[in-house]
């Protein structure tokens, strides 16, 4: 072996060998037990970042380890390739979204290959290719036939300048993120998936996900939001139906609020210009719950009054309010300001009563002071027959009274809403339907799928290019033959990522998948990705799996048996204040020289301010380029760094000192592997025991994704082996270290393995463990004098108290510590301690 490990040669060499031998291609015909390891597939933005490296390194270690354990491993990679960034690039750079996306895929694929990930590239897919989205269209038509897809008019965020619907995330301070125009609420016909039909199933299914983080399950539970409440009608100048999860607070009601597009409001607007103007004002701004919570609360007193259901003489004003949406509940609410923050903001603005009806500790006064609602637990006060009841008991009492008297009924409702999947943009899966004036909405026949996107589109005019394409949208009706038009909306990209794990497992040309293959590979054994996907992606993937099972396409109901959410990679920031505008100028780590506690800019040698350690971000420029790290230190060093120190579920602070230390350890291991001697003789029981115990412990660590613990054990074993005298046991331990690091540092492992064994270490088995060597038969005994540690003894486990006492007294260190003093008492704790009291 050479003196140093040269990663610049070894990395590419072994990556080519793995490719040529198709070392990581999953065999559907294998009789081995199966293991499906999957990381959330990336969006092809053009460059992988350090967060990707951490995510995929974790999955890669597990996949390689499972292969060594004798499993047939499926570890695929693909691209979540549709979406707005490609259209943004088209508008800004004058390129086609498809060309931009495919170039990015090629760049990122090359980057991933340079890191040596054990991926089955034969199953690579990109959601923007017709062979993928055509099968998605087929599934969408199947769900439509089963009644799980429908169209309805719904409220959307509309940008009047860009002429497009905006996702909630694209509405910033009530304005379109690109145009800056005030966003309007507009009614459009949209396509929906009936996820609410699965609300109970999705909620109950969480109980069976034993290997999911509790935090993620709780987030989904809250998002689904099952609650029991009361639906009832206020009677008076108008009949207003409301639903409330807090009927216990009815005695604190001070107003009723209806949505701007509620039928009552719309009727009033016909003859009242002020109402019409207010409704127009309400249409500005976003539609998210978060925006409604934070936006200024606006109301219009209609002049209508309704009677309180528990006291007919108690009249409540009816307002049109901008924080009530027709799509939620009944489009009307009653306000109890003392116990709802949104309601108290509204009540204070319009001078409405604020009455306490739930005691805040000992505070039971009816007049509620301050501007912060009390939403905690307590007993009912100022509430007639409910006084003295706890909140839950009071809810039940009001519901029982309403049902007995016939003015309302208890009802279970869900926070979960049906999933609107229509997007008015080009770069997405075309929704496979045709609009015919004679036949109505007609699905595209499957023999005509895929409906492919036209290539000849332009982005020089705002809006959806499919709407203004001269020919693409014009088509004959497949039922009657009359002239018709294609649906020009495309699917939400979350649809693309809701079933890709099924297509990875099975990719026939004439169907989305083979159910038999799905049954053999699914559910995914280990899914890895960021917690930011805890709700939407993971919930939608669970829904699609259950929906496909319900219509008989597959037998699996949960897609991911085990879920792991990794932490982020973080880095400190570097900046200076721009004297011109007072804003910070950010600098990349590669522009900086660290000088002890400070930092200077390489360009001028002047100091810069070191900021907090935060998530790597392009805007703050605190990003590290994986390609530069690989070029400087090699793929194995960066992989090792990703596994070291921080537990994988926590954030990992990046440091130059850390990656340099990892590179030094690569060379340290290389030197150790060079000391392997197949002809060595002699036994070293302590080394044998340490090696076998380490192999056993690291297997458990990798299964638990506790990679930092596995790394620490390898450091420890390496130190023991380095100090050991030459022997057959030492060489066996060196070989064990080599096999242990194979999933983590595969290039180093292959290069060293080639000098001591036949074949590839990628095909080698995990080292066997002798159970007898897992049990320690020696223990270390602490010897104390006057309560202070003076010596240690290594003795056989179970050594008698008398012998331990004699060995302690025979110690020269102990005798020096005694200084001739008389021993009053000897305390012996078997296998642990000898304490001499003088």
C-alpha positions in Angstrom: 0.0 0.0 0.0 1.1 3.5 -0.7 2.1 5.9 2.1 -1.0 8.0 1.7 -4.5 7.4 0.6 -5.1 9.5 -2.6 -8.9 10.2 -2.7 -8.5 12.1 -6.0 -7.6 8.8 -7.7 -9.5 6.3 -5.5 -12.9 8.0 -5.5 -13.4 8.0 -9.2 -11.8 4.6 -9.7 -14.2 2.8 -7.4 -17.2 4.7 -8.5 -16.5 3.5 -12.0 -16.1 -0.1 -10.8 -19.5 0.1 -8.9 -21.2 1.4 -12.0 -19.6 -1.2 -14.3 -20.6 -4.1 -12.0 -24.0 -2.5 -11.2 -23.1 -3.2 -7.6 -26.2 -1.5 -6.2 -28.9 -2.5 -8.7 -31.8 -4.1 -6.9 -32.8 -7.5 -8.2 -36.6 -8.1 -8.2 -36.1 -11.8 -8.7 -33.8 -12.2 -5.6 -34.9 -14.6 -2.9 -33.1 -12.6 -0.2 -35.1 -10.7 2.4 -35.9 -7.1 1.1 -34.9 -3.7 2.5 -36.2 -0.5 0.9 -34.2 2.5 2.0 -35.3 5.9 0.6 -34.4 9.6 1.2 -36.9 12.2 0.0 -36.0 12.9 -3.6 -34.6 16.4 -4.3 -35.9 19.3 -6.5 -33.3 19.8 -9.3 -32.3 23.4 -8.5 -29.0 22.9 -10.1 -26.7 22.2 -7.2 -26.8 19.8 -4.3 -26.1 21.4 -0.9 -24.6 20.2 2.3 -28.0 19.4 3.7 -28.5 16.9 0.8 -25.1 15.4 1.6 -26.1 14.7 5.2 -29.5 13.3 4.3 -28.2 11.0 1.6 -25.1 9.9 3.6 -27.4 8.6 6.3 -29.5 6.6 3.9 -26.4 5.4 2.1 -24.8 4.0 5.3 -28.0 2.1 6.1 -28.4 0.8 2.6 -24.8 -0.4 2.4 -25.1 -2.0 5.9 -28.3 -3.8 4.9 -26.6 -5.2 1.8 -23.7 -6.5 4.0 -26.3 -8.1 6.3 -27.6 -10.1 3.3 -30.6 -8.1 2.3 -31.7 -7.3 -1.3 -31.6 -3.5 -1.0 -33.6 -1.0 -3.0 -32.0 2.4 -2.7 -33.2 4.5 -5.6 -32.9 8.2 -6.7 -35.0 10.5 -8.7 -36.1 14.1 -9.2 -39.1 16.1 -8.0 -38.8 18.0 -11.2 -42.0 20.1 -11.8 -42.7 23.4 -10.1 -42.4 27.2 -10.2 -38.6 27.7 -10.0 -38.3 26.3 -13.6 -41.0 28.8 -14.8 -39.2 31.6 -12.9 -36.0 30.7 -14.7 -37.9 30.7 -18.0 -39.1 34.2 -17.4 -35.9 35.6 -16.0 -33.4 33.9 -18.3 -35.3 33.2 -21.4 -34.8 29.4 -21.2 -37.3 26.6 -21.5 -38.3 25.1 -18.2 -37.6 21.6 -19.5 -34.1 22.4 -20.7 -33.3 24.2 -17.5 -34.6 21.3 -15.4 -32.8 18.6 -17.3 -29.5 20.4 -17.3 -29.8 20.8 -13.5 -30.6 17.1 -13.2 -27.4 16.2 -15.1 -25.3 18.5 -12.8 -26.8 17.2 -9.6 -26.5 13.6 -10.7 -22.8 14.1 -11.3 -22.4 15.7 -7.9 -24.2 12.8 -6.2 -22.0 10.2 -8.0 -18.9 12.0 -6.8 -20.0 11.2 -3.3 -20.1 7.5 -4.0 -23.7 6.9 -2.9 -24.9 3.3 -3.4 -27.8 4.2 -5.5 -29.8 2.1 -8.0 -29.6 4.5 -11.0 -31.4 2.0 -13.2 -34.6 3.1 -11.5 -33.9 6.9 -11.8 -37.1 8.9 -12.6 -38.0 12.5 -13.1 -41.5 13.6 -12.5 -41.4 16.0 -15.5 -41.0 13.1 -18.0 -44.1 11.8 -19.8 -43.3 8.2 -18.8 -43.8 9.3 -15.2 -46.6 11.9 -15.4 -48.5 9.9 -17.9 -48.9 7.1 -15.4 -49.9 9.8 -12.8 -52.6 11.0 -15.2 -53.9 7.4 -15.4 -54.1 7.1 -11.6 -55.9 10.5 -11.5 -58.5 9.2 -13.9 -58.9 6.1 -11.8 -59.5 8.2 -8.7 -62.0 10.3 -10.6 -63.9 7.2 -11.7 -64.0 6.1 -8.0 -65.5 9.5 -6.9 -62.3 10.7 -5.2 -61.7 13.5 -7.6 -64.2 16.4 -8.3 -64.4 20.0 -9.4 -66.0 22.8 -7.4 -65.8 26.6 -7.2 -63.5 27.7 -4.4 -61.7 30.8 -3.2 -58.1 31.3 -4.4 -55.4 33.9 -4.2 -55.4 35.8 -7.5 -52.6 38.0 -8.8 -54.3 40.5 -11.1 -51.0 41.5 -12.8 -49.5 38.1 -13.4 -53.0 36.7 -14.0 -52.4 33.6 -12.0 -53.4 31.8 -8.9 -50.8 32.1 -6.1 -50.1 29.4 -3.5 -50.5 30.7 0.0 -46.7 30.9 0.4 -46.5 33.2 -2.6 -48.7 35.9 -0.9 -46.4 38.2 1.1 -48.0 41.0 3.2 -51.1 40.7 1.0 -49.2 41.1 -2.3 -48.1 38.8 -5.1 -44.5 37.7 -4.4 -43.4 38.5 -8.0 -45.6 41.4 -9.2 -46.1 43.2 -5.9 -49.8 43.6 -6.8 -52.5 43.5 -4.1 -53.8 39.9 -4.2 -57.5 39.4 -4.6 -59.7 36.6 -3.4 -61.4 35.1 -6.4 -63.7 32.2 -7.1 -62.5 29.7 -9.6 -63.5 26.2 -10.6 -60.8 24.0 -9.2 -60.0 20.3 -9.1 -60.0 18.6 -5.7 -59.0 15.2 -4.2 -61.3 13.9 -1.5 -58.8 13.6 1.3 -61.5 14.3 3.8 -63.0 10.9 3.0 -59.9 9.4 4.7 -59.8 11.7 7.7 -60.7 9.0 10.2 -58.3 6.5 8.5 -55.4 8.9 8.4 -55.9 9.9 12.0 -56.3 6.3 13.3 -53.4 5.1 11.2 -51.0 7.3 13.1 -51.4 4.9 16.1 -49.8 2.1 14.1 -46.7 4.2 13.0 -44.5 3.1 15.9 -41.3 4.0 14.2 -42.3 7.6 13.3 -41.3 10.6 15.5 -44.0 11.5 18.0 -43.6 15.2 16.9 -44.5 14.4 13.3 -47.5 12.3 14.3 -48.7 15.1 16.6 -48.4 17.6 13.8 -50.4 15.4 11.5 -53.0 14.8 14.2 -53.4 18.6 14.7 -53.6 19.2 10.9 -56.3 16.6 10.5 -57.9 18.3 13.5 -60.9 16.2 14.7 -63.2 18.1 17.0 -66.6 17.9 18.5 -68.8 21.0 18.4 -72.3 22.4 18.0 -74.0 23.5 14.8 -77.0 25.7 15.2 -78.9 28.7 13.8 -79.3 32.2 15.0 -82.8 33.5 14.3 -83.8 37.1 13.8 -83.6 39.6 10.9 -81.8 36.8 9.1 -81.2 33.1 9.7 -77.4 32.5 10.3 -76.1 29.0 10.7 -72.8 28.7 12.6 -70.6 25.9 13.8 -68.5 26.2 17.0 -66.0 24.0 18.8 -66.6 26.2 21.9 -70.3 26.2 22.6 -69.4 26.5 26.3 -68.6 30.2 25.6 -72.1 31.1 24.2 -72.9 33.3 27.2 -69.8 35.4 26.2 -71.1 36.0 22.7 -71.1 39.6 21.6 -71.4 39.4 17.8 -72.0 37.2 14.8 -69.7 37.4 11.8 -70.3 36.2 8.2 -67.9 35.8 5.3 -67.8 38.4 2.5 -69.2 35.9 0.0 -71.8 34.5 2.4 -75.3 34.5 0.7 -76.5 37.1 3.2 -73.6 39.5 2.4 -74.1 39.0 -1.3 -77.8 39.8 -1.1 -77.1 42.9 0.9 -74.5 44.1 -1.6 -77.1 44.2 -4.4 -78.8 47.3 -3.0 -76.0 48.7 -0.7 -72.9 50.2 -2.3 -71.1 50.4 1.1 -71.6 46.6 1.5 -70.3 46.0 -2.0 -67.3 48.2 -1.4 -66.5 46.4 1.8 -66.8 43.0 0.1 -64.4 44.2 -2.5 -61.9 45.2 0.2 -62.2 41.8 1.8 -61.1 40.2 -1.4 -57.7 41.7 -1.0 -55.1 39.7 0.9 -54.3 36.0 1.3 -56.5 33.1 2.3 -54.2 31.3 4.7 -55.2 30.7 8.4 -51.9 32.4 9.4 -52.6 35.5 7.3 -56.2 35.7 8.7 -54.8 35.6 12.2 -52.2 38.4 11.7 -54.1 40.7 9.3 -56.0 43.7 10.6 -59.5 42.6 11.5 -62.1 44.5 9.5 -65.8 44.4 9.8 -69.0 46.0 8.5 -72.1 46.2 10.6 -75.0 45.0 8.4 -77.6 46.4 10.7 -79.1 42.9 11.0 -79.7 41.6 14.5 -80.3 38.0 15.6 -81.5 36.5 18.9 -79.1 34.6 21.3 -80.3 30.9 21.3 -80.2 30.8 25.1 -82.0 34.1 25.6 -84.4 35.4 22.9 -84.3 38.9 24.4 -80.5 39.1 23.9 -79.8 40.6 20.4 -76.5 40.2 18.7 -75.2 42.4 15.8 -74.3 40.6 12.5 -71.1 41.8 10.9 -69.4 41.0 7.6 -65.8 40.3 8.6 -62.6 39.8 6.6 -61.4 37.0 8.8 -64.3 34.6 8.1 -64.1 32.4 5.0 -67.0 30.7 3.2 -64.8 27.6 2.6 -64.5 27.0 6.3 -67.4 25.6 8.3 -70.6 27.4 7.5 -69.1 30.7 6.5 -70.3 32.2 9.8 -69.1 32.3 13.4 -70.2 33.8 16.7 -67.6 35.8 18.5 -66.7 35.3 22.1 -64.0 38.0 22.5 -62.8 37.1 26.1 -61.7 33.7 25.0 -60.6 34.0 21.3 -57.7 36.3 20.2 -59.2 37.0 16.8 -62.5 37.9 18.4 -61.1 40.2 21.0 -59.0 42.1 18.4 -62.3 42.6 16.5 -64.3 43.5 19.5 -61.8 46.1 20.8 -61.7 47.7 17.3 -65.5 48.0 17.1 -66.3 48.7 20.7 -68.2 45.4 21.3 -68.7 43.8 24.8 -66.0 41.5 26.1 -67.4 39.2 28.8 -65.5 36.7 30.8 -67.2 33.3 30.9 -64.2 31.0 31.8 -62.5 31.7 35.0 -58.8 32.6 34.8 -57.6 31.2 38.1 -59.5 33.2 40.8 -60.5 35.9 38.4 -64.3 35.5 37.8 -65.3 39.1 37.1 -67.6 39.5 34.1 -65.7 42.6 32.7 -62.7 41.4 30.9 -59.7 43.7 30.9 -56.8 43.9 28.5 -56.3 42.8 24.9 -55.1 39.3 25.2 -57.8 36.6 25.2 -57.8 33.9 27.9 -57.8 30.5 26.0 -56.8 28.2 28.8 -58.8 25.7 31.0 -61.0 26.7 33.8 -64.6 26.6 35.2 -67.5 28.4 33.7 -68.6 31.7 35.2 -71.2 34.3 34.3 -72.9 31.6 32.3 -76.2 30.7 33.9 -76.8 27.0 34.1 -73.2 26.3 33.1 -71.6 28.0 36.1 -69.1 25.9 38.0 -68.7 23.3 35.2 -65.3 22.5 33.6 -65.0 23.5 29.9 -65.5 20.0 28.5 -68.5 19.3 30.7 -70.0 22.7 29.7 -69.6 21.9 26.0 -71.5 18.6 26.5 -74.2 20.4 28.5 -74.8 23.0 25.8 -74.9 20.4 23.0 -77.4 18.3 25.1 -79.6 21.3 25.7 -79.5 22.3 22.0 -80.5 18.8 20.8 -83.2 18.5 23.4 -84.7 21.8 22.5 -84.3 21.3 18.8 -82.1 24.4 17.9 -78.8 22.7 17.2 -77.0 19.4 17.1 -73.6 18.0 18.1 -71.3 17.5 15.2 -67.8 16.1 14.6 -65.8 18.3 12.2 -62.3 18.1 10.8 -59.8 20.9 10.3 -58.7 18.9 7.3 -60.0 20.3 4.0 -60.2 18.6 0.6 -57.0 19.0 -1.3 -57.2 21.6 -4.1 -54.8 20.3 -6.8 -55.3 22.8 -9.6 -52.4 25.1 -10.5 -52.7 27.7 -13.3 -49.2 27.2 -14.7 -47.3 25.4 -17.4 -44.6 23.3 -15.8 -46.7 20.6 -14.1 -48.6 17.5 -15.0 -51.5 18.3 -17.3 -54.8 17.4 -15.7 -56.2 14.8 -18.1 -59.7 16.1 -18.8 -61.6 17.7 -21.7 -64.3 20.3 -21.4 -67.1 19.7 -23.9 -70.2 21.9 -24.2 -72.3 18.9 -25.0 -70.9 16.2 -22.7 -69.5 18.3 -19.9 -66.2 17.4 -18.3 -64.8 14.2 -19.8 -61.7 12.2 -18.8 -59.1 11.7 -21.5 -59.3 8.0 -22.6 -56.4 6.0 -21.3 -55.3 5.0 -24.8 -54.6 8.7 -25.4 -52.4 9.2 -22.3 -50.0 10.7 -21.6 -51.3 14.2 -22.4 -47.9 15.8 -22.9 -47.0 19.4 -22.4 -46.4 21.4 -25.6 -42.8 22.4 -26.1 -43.5 25.6 -28.1 -44.5 27.9 -25.2 -43.5 31.5 -24.3 -43.3 33.2 -20.9 -43.2 36.8 -22.1 -46.8 37.4 -21.1 -48.1 36.9 -17.6 -50.4 34.0 -16.9 -50.6 30.3 -17.9 -48.9 29.6 -21.3 -51.3 26.6 -21.8 -54.3 29.0 -21.8 -53.0 31.0 -24.7 -51.3 28.2 -26.8 -52.8 28.4 -30.3 -53.4 24.7 -30.8 -52.7 22.5 -27.8 -55.9 23.2 -25.9 -58.2 22.6 -28.9 -59.3 19.0 -29.2 -62.3 17.0 -30.2 -64.5 15.5 -27.4 -63.7 11.8 -27.1 -67.3 11.0 -26.5 -69.3 13.0 -29.0 -66.6 14.3 -31.4 -67.6 17.9 -31.1 -64.9 20.6 -30.8 -63.8 20.9 -27.2 -60.9 22.2 -25.1 -58.4 20.6 -22.9 -58.1 21.4 -19.2 -55.3 23.9 -19.0 -54.7 23.6 -15.2 -51.8 21.4 -14.1 -51.5 19.3 -11.0 -50.0 20.5 -7.7 -46.5 19.2 -7.6 -47.3 17.5 -4.2 -49.2 15.0 -6.3 -46.0 14.0 -8.1 -44.3 13.2 -4.8 -47.3 11.4 -3.4 -46.6 8.1 -5.2 -43.1 8.2 -6.6 -41.9 5.6 -4.0 -44.3 3.2 -5.7 -42.9 3.9 -9.1 -39.4 3.3 -7.8 -40.4 -0.2 -6.7 -42.0 -1.1 -10.0 -41.7 0.5 -13.4 -43.7 -1.4 -16.1 -44.2 0.5 -19.4 -47.9 -0.1 -19.6 -49.0 0.6 -16.0 -48.0 2.9 -13.1 -46.7 -0.2 -11.3 -47.1 -3.9 -10.8 -49.1 -4.6 -7.6 -47.2 -7.8 -6.9 -43.9 -6.0 -6.9 -45.4 -3.3 -4.7 -46.4 -5.9 -2.2 -42.8 -7.3 -2.2 -41.0 -4.0 -1.6 -43.5 -1.8 0.3 -43.8 -0.2 2.8 -40.5 1.6 2.6 -38.4 0.2 5.4 -36.7 3.5 6.2 -37.7 7.0 4.9 -35.4 9.9 5.6 -36.1 13.6 5.1 -36.6 17.0 6.7 -39.3 17.7 9.3 -40.5 20.6 7.1 -42.4 17.9 5.1 -44.1 16.5 8.2 -47.6 17.6 7.2 -48.2 18.2 3.5 -45.9 15.7 1.7 -46.2 12.9 4.3 -49.9 13.3 4.8 -50.5 13.4 1.0 -48.3 10.3 0.5 -50.3 8.5 3.2 -53.6 9.6 1.5 -52.5 8.5 -2.0 -51.4 5.1 -0.7 -54.7 4.6 1.1 -56.7 5.9 -1.9 -55.0 3.5 -4.3 -55.6 0.7 -1.8 -59.3 1.5 -1.6 -59.7 1.4 -5.4 -57.9 -2.0 -5.5 -54.6 -0.9 -7.1 -52.4 -2.0 -4.2 -52.7 -3.8 -0.9 -50.4 -1.5 1.1 -52.1 1.3 3.2 -49.1 3.0 4.9 -46.2 4.0 2.6 -43.4 4.4 5.2 -42.9 1.9 8.0 -40.1 4.0 9.6 -39.5 7.7 9.3 -36.4 9.7 10.4 -36.2 13.5 10.2 -32.6 14.6 10.2 -31.3 17.9 11.5 -29.9 20.7 9.3 -26.2 21.6 8.6 -25.5 25.0 10.0 -22.7 27.5 9.7 -21.8 30.9 11.2 -22.3 34.0 9.1 -19.9 36.7 8.1 -20.9 40.3 7.3 -20.1 44.0 7.2 -22.5 46.9 7.3 -22.8 48.8 4.0 -22.1 52.4 4.9 -24.3 53.5 2.0 -27.6 52.0 3.2 -26.8 50.5 6.6 -27.7 47.0 5.4 -25.4 44.0 5.9 -23.2 42.7 3.1 -22.8 39.0 3.5 -19.7 37.0 2.6 -19.2 33.3 1.9 -17.0 31.1 4.1 -14.6 30.7 1.2 -14.0 34.5 1.3 -13.0 34.5 4.9 -9.8 33.8 6.9 -10.5 32.8 10.5 -8.0 34.4 12.9 -8.5 32.9 16.4 -11.7 34.4 17.7 -12.0 36.8 14.8 -12.3 36.7 11.0 -11.0 38.8 8.1 -12.0 39.2 4.5 -9.3 37.6 2.2 -9.8 40.4 -0.4 -8.7 43.2 1.9 -7.5 41.7 5.2 -10.0 43.8 7.2 -12.2 42.4 9.9 -15.7 41.1 9.4 -18.4 40.4 11.9 -19.0 36.8 12.9 -22.7 36.1 13.2 -24.8 33.3 14.7 -24.6 29.7 13.6 -27.7 29.3 11.5 -29.1 27.1 8.8 -27.1 27.4 5.6 -28.8 29.9 3.3 -27.9 31.4 -0.1 -29.1 34.8 1.0 -26.7 34.8 4.0 -24.0 33.2 1.8 -23.0 30.9 4.7 -23.0 27.9 2.4 -20.3 25.4 1.8 -20.0 23.9 -1.7 -19.8 20.0 -1.5 -17.8 19.9 -4.7 -15.0 22.0 -3.2 -14.9 19.9 -0.1 -14.7 16.7 -2.1 -12.0 18.1 -4.3 -10.0 19.2 -1.3 -10.6 16.4 1.2 -12.2 13.5 -0.7 -15.7 12.0 -0.6 -15.0 9.9 2.5 -13.9 12.8 4.7 -17.1 14.7 4.0 -19.2 11.6 4.5 -17.5 10.9 7.8 -18.0 14.5 9.0 -21.7 14.2 8.3 -21.9 11.2 10.6 -19.7 12.5 13.4 -20.4 14.4 16.6 -24.0 15.5 16.4 -26.8 13.0 16.8 -28.4 12.8 13.3 -31.8 14.3 14.4 -30.0 17.4 15.6 -28.4 20.3 13.7 -24.8 19.8 12.7 -22.5 22.8 12.9 -20.0 22.9 10.0 -16.4 23.7 10.8 -13.2 23.7 8.8 -11.4 22.2 11.8 -14.0 19.4 11.8 -13.6 18.4 8.2 -9.8 18.6 8.5 -9.9 16.3 11.4 -12.0 13.8 9.4 -9.4 14.0 6.6 -6.7 13.2 9.1 -8.6 10.2 10.4 -8.9 8.9 6.8 -5.1 8.8 6.6 -4.8 7.3 10.1 -7.0 4.4 9.1 -5.1 4.0 5.8 -1.9 3.6 7.9 -3.6 1.1 10.1 -4.9 -1.0 7.2 -1.3 -1.1 5.8 -0.3 -3.0 9.0 -2.6 -5.9 8.3 -0.6 -9.1 8.3 -2.5 -12.3 7.2 0.4 -14.4 8.4 0.5 -13.0 11.9 0.1 -15.5 14.8 -0.7 -15.3 18.4 -3.9 -14.5 20.4 -4.8 -11.2 22.2 -8.0 -11.9 24.0 -8.6 -8.3 25.0 -8.4 -7.2 21.3 -10.7 -10.0 20.2 -13.2 -9.1 22.8 -13.1 -5.4 22.0 -13.5 -6.0 18.2 -16.5 -8.3 18.6 -18.2 -6.1 21.1 -17.7 -3.1 18.8 -19.0 -4.9 15.7 -22.1 -6.0 17.7 -22.7 -2.5 19.1 -22.2 -0.7 15.8 -24.8 -3.0 14.1 -27.3 -1.8 16.7 -26.2 1.8 16.3 -26.8 1.8 12.5 -30.1 0.0 12.8 -31.1 2.9 15.2 -29.6 5.5 12.9 -27.3 6.5 15.8 -24.4 7.2 13.4 -22.5 9.4 15.8 -22.4 6.6 18.3 -21.1 4.2 15.7 -18.4 6.8 14.7 -17.3 7.1 18.4 -17.0 3.3 18.7 -14.8 3.2 15.6 -12.5 5.8 17.0 -12.3 3.9 20.2 -11.6 0.5 18.5 -9.0 2.1 16.2 -7.1 3.4 19.3 -7.1 0.0 20.9 -5.9 -1.8 17.8 -3.2 0.8 17.1 -1.7 0.2 20.6 -1.9 -3.6 20.5 1.1 -5.8 19.8 1.2 -7.7 16.5 -0.8 -10.8 16.5 -3.5 -12.7 14.6 -6.0 -11.1 16.8 -4.8 -7.6 15.9 -4.9 -8.4 12.2 -8.4 -9.8 12.6 -9.4 -6.5 14.4 -7.9 -4.4 11.6 -10.0 -6.3 9.1 -13.1 -5.8 11.3 -12.4 -2.0 11.3 -12.2 -2.1 7.6 -15.5 -3.8 7.3 -17.1 -1.5 9.8 -16.1 1.7 7.9 -17.2 0.2 4.5 -20.7 1.8 4.7 -19.3 5.1 5.8 -16.0 5.5 3.9 -16.6 3.2 0.9 -13.7 4.4 -1.3 -11.1 4.1 1.4 -12.5 0.7 2.3 -12.5 -0.6 -1.3 -8.9 0.6 -1.8 -7.6 -1.1 1.3 -9.7 -4.2 0.8 -8.2 -4.7 -2.7 -4.8 -5.2 -1.0 -5.9 -7.9 1.5 -8.8 -9.7 0.0 -10.6 -10.8 -3.2 -13.7 -9.1 -4.7 -15.3 -5.9 -3.6 -16.0 -4.9 -0.1 -19.3 -3.6 -1.4 -20.2 -7.3 -1.8 -18.7 -8.4 1.5 -20.7 -9.6 4.5 -20.9 -7.8 7.8 -18.3 -9.3 10.2 -19.6 -12.2 12.3 -19.7 -11.9 16.0 -18.8 -14.6 18.6 -21.5 -14.3 21.4 -19.0 -15.6 23.9 -16.8 -12.6 23.3 -19.7 -10.2 24.0 -19.5 -11.0 27.7 -16.7 -9.4 29.7 -14.9 -11.9 31.9 -12.6 -9.2 33.3 -13.6 -6.1 35.2 -11.7 -2.9 36.4 -11.8 -2.4 40.2 -11.4 1.1 41.6 -9.2 1.3 44.7 -9.9 4.3 47.0 -8.1 5.5 50.1 -9.9 8.1 52.2 -12.5 8.3 49.3 -9.9 9.2 46.7 -9.0 7.0 43.7 -5.4 5.7 44.2 -5.2 2.7 41.8 -7.2 0.4 39.6 -7.1 -3.4 39.4 -8.0 -5.6 36.4 -9.3 -8.9 37.7 -11.4 -11.8 36.7 -15.1 -11.1 37.0 -16.5 -12.5 40.3 -13.2 -12.3 42.2 -13.8 -12.9 45.9 -13.9 -10.0 48.4 -10.9 -11.4 50.3 -8.8 -11.6 47.2 -9.8 -8.1 46.1 -8.8 -6.7 49.5 -5.5 -8.5 49.4 -4.7 -7.2 45.9 -5.6 -3.7 46.9 -3.3 -3.8 50.0 -0.5 -5.2 47.8 -0.6 -2.1 45.5 2.4 0.2 45.9 0.3 3.2 45.0 -2.1 2.3 47.8 0.7 1.8 50.3 2.1 5.2 49.5 -1.3 6.8 50.0 -1.7 5.1 53.4 1.5 6.5 54.7 1.6 3.9 57.5 -1.9 4.8 58.8 -3.9 2.1 60.4 -6.9 0.8 58.4 -10.1 1.0 60.3 -12.4 -0.6 57.7 -12.3 -2.2 54.2 -15.4 -1.7 52.1 -15.6 -4.1 49.0 -18.2 -3.8 46.3 -17.8 -6.9 44.1 -16.7 -6.2 40.6 -16.6 -2.5 41.2 -14.8 -1.0 44.2 -12.4 -1.4 47.2 -12.4 1.5 49.7 -9.9 1.7 52.5 -11.1 3.7 55.5 -8.2 5.0 57.8 
